Amino acid sequence: MGKQRPGAGPTLEEVAALAGVGRGTVSRVVNNVAGVKESTRRAVQRAIAELEYVPNLAARSLAGRRTDAIALVMTEPDWRKFAEPFFSETIRSVGDALTDTTLQLLLTQVRTNGERKRFVEYARGGRVDGVLLMSVHAEDPLPDMLADAGVPTVMLGRRSGDESITYVDADNAGGARSAVTHLLNSGRSTIATITGPLDMYVAQCRLRGYRAALDRAGLDAQPFWVAEGDFTEQSGRTAMAELIAREPGIDAVFAASDSMAAGALDALRAAGRRVPEDVAVIGFDDFLLAQRTDPTLTTVRQPLQEIGRTMVRLLLEEMEDSGVAWRHVILRTELVLRGSA
């Protein structure tokens, strides 16, 4: 058997050293998370057996300090938005990432100061082992409250460019830039945008990408080419009608979500504009909705399955080692060409 420290069992680091891998890899094997090569998994399992390592996960569970449950917290104050595809797709991607683990996923909504305080006490009381946050607005203090309480936490997206909590995000600015660049390369010149709520960093980043593409082409982004939505289909419909009224010569629109793009298609149809002949439309997300619109929607695909897997992996590592440094992961997007542009 391998050498152990007197009076203490082997540590995760000692297993990692014997197996010749990083501690994060050992954590993923212990928690049965996908994405580890089979040869690496076997090497870690041999090291665990040789050292007679008892994972902290099991030790804490036996001690009654582990619940084997994590919370997925939705902080969006408007309950109507939960009908949007983003929420169901995110829940599915996180659920898929947990399939081969022993963890249960709990869904909860936290919107007000009172609900924030109650949830932090709930989490700090050991009722969940970690928290995943989604749809967090700029001034929401919940991530910091959880961090101060010592609760492992990972966010989908971020509140600002100076985020201090571990997060996983898509390249929102880059994705928007690629969409608008495609419109420019297709000969469009009067390109409007429908943003998400601008108190969310994701919406700010997609607006920044839109402006960067126009600036690179030597075009000024006119203020009346920009209309704010809230990521819902109805807001896209309303914003598109406003844009047409302001600038009848619009020949393209980049909507910061597929749902808003679908609403824009309805408004354009109602105004007698043909898509893409008169006005090209591009969305952002690549949800199933994008394949069901008429015409089908050109859109920026964000890798939600990979986002879900990465969020779960980072949370498990924080649950295993509370001293691990926060991580920021930004994943690539891809422009998917269909009928609308």
Legacy VTK file of the C-alpha trace (Angstrom):
# vtk DataFile Version 3.0
C-alpha trace
ASCII
DATASET POLYDATA
POINTS 341 float
0.000 0.000 0.000
1.192 3.581 -0.669
2.735 5.721 2.036
0.311 7.796 4.122
0.806 10.617 6.580
0.761 9.448 10.209
-2.660 9.811 11.768
-4.407 10.874 8.550
-5.874 9.225 5.496
-4.548 9.933 2.021
-5.567 13.208 0.408
-6.937 14.031 -3.014
-3.550 15.548 -3.872
-1.740 12.312 -2.990
-4.076 10.324 -5.234
-3.482 12.831 -8.037
0.299 12.608 -7.623
0.295 8.796 -7.678
-1.963 8.713 -10.753
0.020 11.443 -12.504
-2.980 13.711 -13.035
-4.396 16.943 -11.642
-6.594 17.077 -8.545
-9.525 18.207 -10.678
-9.323 15.001 -12.695
-9.403 12.930 -9.508
-12.454 14.893 -8.366
-14.250 14.173 -11.654
-13.487 10.454 -11.364
-14.633 10.350 -7.733
-17.890 12.087 -8.682
-18.316 9.962 -11.825
-18.448 12.992 -14.117
-18.180 12.421 -17.867
-15.268 13.761 -19.913
-12.375 11.728 -18.448
-10.502 9.353 -20.773
-10.985 5.703 -19.819
-7.235 5.111 -19.419
-7.018 8.126 -17.091
-10.067 6.972 -15.135
-8.467 3.538 -14.599
-5.187 5.126 -13.453
-7.040 7.216 -10.877
-9.066 4.219 -9.689
-5.853 2.197 -9.232
-4.325 5.023 -7.179
-7.487 5.238 -5.048
-7.342 1.500 -4.395
-3.606 1.484 -3.626
-3.855 4.367 -1.181
-7.194 3.179 0.235
-8.456 6.705 -0.318
-11.940 7.500 1.030
-13.318 10.453 -0.949
-14.439 13.432 1.048
-17.786 13.096 -0.710
-18.425 9.772 0.979
-16.873 10.812 4.275
-19.047 13.897 4.569
-22.120 11.918 3.573
-21.438 9.317 6.243
-20.953 12.090 8.762
-24.347 13.502 7.902
-22.928 16.711 6.454
-23.640 15.887 2.807
-27.024 16.054 1.132
-26.090 14.834 -2.378
-28.261 17.648 -3.712
-27.472 20.862 -5.559
-29.799 23.788 -6.228
-30.365 25.418 -9.602
-31.568 28.899 -8.679
-33.486 31.104 -11.083
-33.245 34.753 -10.098
-35.422 36.226 -12.864
-38.112 38.350 -11.139
-40.648 38.038 -13.985
-42.185 34.552 -13.745
-43.580 34.837 -17.287
-40.066 34.526 -18.700
-39.830 30.954 -17.466
-41.897 29.996 -20.514
-38.951 31.066 -22.705
-36.766 28.275 -24.187
-33.632 29.485 -22.390
-34.834 28.219 -19.030
-35.989 24.778 -20.149
-32.842 24.259 -22.251
-30.586 25.253 -19.348
-32.390 22.936 -16.926
-32.078 20.098 -19.429
-28.347 20.680 -20.001
-27.590 20.716 -16.254
-29.789 17.646 -15.694
-27.978 15.792 -18.474
-24.618 16.663 -16.908
-25.761 15.139 -13.595
-27.084 11.908 -15.124
-24.096 9.764 -14.132
-23.661 11.246 -10.662
-25.447 10.540 -7.397
-26.599 14.150 -7.081
-30.206 15.342 -7.096
-31.110 18.641 -8.762
-33.426 20.993 -6.876
-35.055 23.919 -8.709
-35.935 27.098 -6.861
-36.754 30.726 -7.590
-35.204 33.600 -5.636
-36.385 37.114 -6.484
-36.717 39.391 -3.440
-34.427 40.403 -0.570
-36.451 38.237 1.812
-36.186 35.232 -0.494
-32.434 35.802 -0.854
-31.921 35.801 2.916
-34.067 32.685 3.380
-32.283 30.815 0.617
-28.808 31.686 1.909
-29.796 30.412 5.367
-31.235 27.274 3.739
-28.023 26.636 1.803
-25.724 27.527 4.705
-27.700 25.131 6.884
-26.397 22.220 4.841
-29.583 21.453 2.931
-27.726 21.602 -0.407
-24.072 20.983 -1.207
-23.734 23.646 -3.884
-25.613 26.185 -5.980
-25.893 26.934 -9.684
-27.233 30.404 -10.532
-28.865 31.542 -13.770
-30.369 34.769 -15.153
-28.555 36.980 -12.625
-28.993 40.745 -13.117
-26.244 43.320 -12.578
-27.044 44.435 -9.036
-28.128 41.072 -7.619
-26.236 40.454 -4.342
-27.135 36.756 -4.099
-23.844 35.402 -5.543
-21.826 37.430 -3.018
-24.126 36.407 -0.162
-23.605 32.732 -1.011
-19.836 33.209 -1.308
-19.701 34.977 2.055
-21.654 32.061 3.548
-19.085 29.599 2.190
-21.545 27.889 -0.177
-19.919 26.517 -3.376
-21.470 28.535 -6.201
-21.176 28.655 -10.007
-23.007 31.138 -12.229
-24.290 30.818 -15.769
-23.100 34.129 -17.145
-21.836 37.037 -15.086
-22.983 40.338 -13.663
-20.125 42.456 -15.021
-16.673 42.278 -16.560
-15.209 42.246 -13.021
-17.107 39.201 -11.767
-15.529 37.606 -8.681
-17.647 34.419 -8.588
-16.917 31.312 -10.662
-18.915 31.433 -13.895
-19.381 29.764 -17.261
-20.451 31.915 -20.181
-20.685 31.966 -23.962
-18.680 34.444 -26.043
-21.602 36.827 -26.353
-19.736 39.763 -27.858
-17.933 37.540 -30.362
-21.138 35.791 -31.357
-22.947 39.075 -31.958
-19.982 40.415 -33.909
-19.989 37.366 -36.211
-23.739 37.734 -36.826
-23.543 41.401 -37.799
-20.399 40.807 -39.875
-22.331 38.179 -41.848
-25.108 40.696 -42.493
-22.593 43.297 -43.656
-20.851 40.805 -45.931
-24.262 39.977 -47.425
-24.657 43.595 -48.544
-26.880 44.872 -45.720
-26.111 48.391 -44.527
-28.974 49.611 -42.315
-28.726 47.048 -39.546
-30.815 47.400 -36.400
-30.617 45.413 -33.192
-33.057 44.291 -30.519
-31.156 43.994 -27.251
-31.928 42.092 -24.097
-32.505 43.989 -20.819
-29.479 46.220 -20.478
-29.152 45.669 -16.726
-27.849 42.210 -17.693
-24.219 41.862 -18.761
-25.127 39.301 -21.417
-27.251 41.927 -23.187
-24.517 44.543 -22.849
-21.975 42.156 -24.408
-24.209 41.321 -27.385
-24.827 45.035 -27.963
-21.092 45.674 -27.771
-20.458 42.973 -30.399
-23.085 44.531 -32.684
-21.460 47.943 -32.394
-17.960 46.551 -32.869
-18.915 44.908 -36.181
-20.457 48.131 -37.497
-17.470 50.154 -36.335
-15.069 47.765 -38.061
-17.036 48.311 -41.301
-16.828 52.088 -40.902
-20.509 52.486 -40.033
-21.947 54.415 -37.108
-24.501 52.559 -34.972
-27.341 55.074 -34.943
-29.225 55.312 -31.625
-32.571 54.836 -33.420
-31.325 51.482 -34.776
-31.313 50.089 -31.224
-34.439 48.926 -29.355
-34.404 47.228 -25.952
-36.351 44.020 -25.337
-36.384 41.526 -22.486
-35.525 38.284 -24.339
-39.229 37.388 -24.816
-41.059 36.924 -28.110
-43.544 39.697 -27.356
-40.760 42.175 -26.652
-39.168 41.289 -29.995
-42.478 41.893 -31.753
-42.923 45.293 -30.085
-39.298 46.373 -30.611
-39.343 45.435 -34.302
-42.493 47.491 -34.884
-40.804 50.465 -33.173
-37.671 50.080 -35.308
-39.649 50.003 -38.557
-41.506 53.145 -37.509
-38.244 54.937 -36.679
-36.277 53.772 -39.721
-38.362 52.389 -42.593
-35.171 51.656 -44.547
-33.932 48.934 -42.173
-32.659 45.992 -44.240
-31.440 43.719 -41.422
-31.885 43.132 -37.707
-29.824 41.255 -35.154
-31.982 40.119 -32.233
-30.163 39.140 -29.042
-32.284 35.981 -28.576
-34.157 33.530 -30.770
-37.405 34.355 -29.000
-37.060 38.057 -29.807
-36.091 37.177 -33.380
-39.281 35.107 -33.700
-41.278 38.110 -32.512
-39.433 40.305 -35.024
-40.416 37.927 -37.833
-44.082 38.331 -36.848
-43.805 42.126 -36.835
-42.080 42.192 -40.214
-44.748 39.932 -41.697
-47.465 42.200 -40.306
-45.713 45.201 -41.887
-45.575 43.502 -45.290
-41.786 43.036 -45.219
-40.359 39.867 -46.755
-37.642 37.934 -44.937
-34.889 37.745 -46.049
-35.574 39.601 -49.331
-36.442 42.933 -47.690
-35.082 42.444 -44.179
-32.626 39.781 -43.007
-32.995 38.521 -39.438
-30.475 36.793 -37.149
-31.127 35.568 -33.616
-28.973 34.233 -30.791
-29.181 30.848 -28.968
-30.086 28.177 -31.572
-32.939 26.682 -29.626
-35.381 24.309 -31.338
-37.560 27.366 -31.933
-35.075 28.530 -34.590
-35.930 25.522 -36.774
-39.677 26.108 -36.479
-39.983 29.740 -37.543
-40.969 30.735 -41.075
-38.462 31.165 -42.566
-36.122 29.118 -40.392
-33.868 31.313 -38.304
-30.216 32.058 -38.895
-28.805 32.326 -35.388
-25.748 32.256 -33.152
-25.485 28.903 -31.389
-24.331 28.976 -27.791
-23.140 25.575 -26.567
-25.646 25.009 -23.750
-24.827 21.324 -23.321
-21.147 22.156 -22.853
-22.087 25.059 -20.582
-24.144 22.695 -18.397
-21.350 20.113 -18.216
-18.760 22.755 -17.358
-20.908 24.341 -14.659
-21.437 20.969 -12.999
-17.737 20.080 -13.233
-16.631 23.357 -11.661
-19.244 23.098 -8.910
-18.181 19.553 -8.021
-14.575 20.704 -7.772
-15.577 23.561 -5.459
-17.650 21.158 -3.362
-14.640 18.843 -3.062
-12.195 21.626 -2.189
-13.606 24.815 -0.690
-10.228 26.518 -1.114
-10.124 26.243 -4.893
-9.744 29.582 -6.689
-12.692 30.919 -8.675
-12.629 30.153 -12.378
-13.961 32.065 -15.389
-14.781 29.977 -18.485
-15.960 31.493 -21.776
-17.036 29.069 -24.511
-17.111 29.660 -28.249
-20.267 30.341 -30.224
-21.065 29.374 -33.828
-23.108 31.122 -36.530
-25.732 28.717 -37.952
-27.031 29.778 -41.382
-30.680 29.121 -42.261
-33.403 30.853 -44.248
-33.823 34.203 -42.514
-30.394 35.621 -43.467
LINES 1 342
341 0 1 2 3 4 5 6 7 8 9 10 11 12 13 14 15 16 17 18 19 20 21 22 23 24 25 26 27 28 29 30 31 32 33 34 35 36 37 38 39 40 41 42 43 44 45 46 47 48 49 50 51 52 53 54 55 56 57 58 59 60 61 62 63 64 65 66 67 68 69 70 71 72 73 74 75 76 77 78 79 80 81 82 83 84 85 86 87 88 89 90 91 92 93 94 95 96 97 98 99 100 101 102 103 104 105 106 107 108 109 110 111 112 113 114 115 116 117 118 119 120 121 122 123 124 125 126 127 128 129 130 131 132 133 134 135 136 137 138 139 140 141 142 143 144 145 146 147 148 149 150 151 152 153 154 155 156 157 158 159 160 161 162 163 164 165 166 167 168 169 170 171 172 173 174 175 176 177 178 179 180 181 182 183 184 185 186 187 188 189 190 191 192 193 194 195 196 197 198 199 200 201 202 203 204 205 206 207 208 209 210 211 212 213 214 215 216 217 218 219 220 221 222 223 224 225 226 227 228 229 230 231 232 233 234 235 236 237 238 239 240 241 242 243 244 245 246 247 248 249 250 251 252 253 254 255 256 257 258 259 260 261 262 263 264 265 266 267 268 269 270 271 272 273 274 275 276 277 278 279 280 281 282 283 284 285 286 287 288 289 290 291 292 293 294 295 296 297 298 299 300 301 302 303 304 305 306 307 308 309 310 311 312 313 314 315 316 317 318 319 320 321 322 323 324 325 326 327 328 329 330 331 332 333 334 335 336 337 338 339 340
